[in-house]
């Protein structure tokens, strides 16, 4: 199926159109606001990890954050950098960030960790870039969401897990709305895998939220998204891919 990075690179322009249409998707319908409430106030530096076309990074800049954005898909990074409200953007794999020492007191991974090929390595690299006491704030497709589907559109439709909740697997969900089309390429991870990645990276979870949908009655019974805020402790030992610590 190729890499997730290549899948998002191939539809970068379609994603930019989808994401930049105000009021079009969950970002504009309260999801971004719910995520922002989880964030600490602006500090030294905020990393926007998996920035896509840059809409969250621009919103953070408006709120006083000094932002450096990162995305592995070159076209998405270019779109973020060349927007009228420009961002400082690096093209890099989230599992190999181009920062040599702890540099940020906040890293955000908004709807990106389910879209990377190495979630465990990406969380470890985010932790490595954080100063002691720095926070990593994550929004992902809730593992319940990515594990199954509703049988139909009825408000009381039964939800069925497709296969197994446990374990990791690749998925692709195609959507069409108001004449726009996009396929969400991602990888399902159970909650335990996200927790284990944070634990391995020396990050302690201090807040968790499970936002529902304001408009779809089915998704008011089950969570659409998962939000986590984790902190790096003083002297935390961070495991890296070669089995060492940083």
Helices and strands as residue ranges (DSSP letters): H 4-10, H 12-19, I 27-31, H 32-36, E 46-49, H 55-62, E 67-71, H 74-81, E 88-91, E 104-110, G 113-115, H 119-129, E 130-141, H 143-147, E 148-150, E 159-161, E 169-177, E 180-188, H 191-200, E 203-209, G 217-220, E 225-232
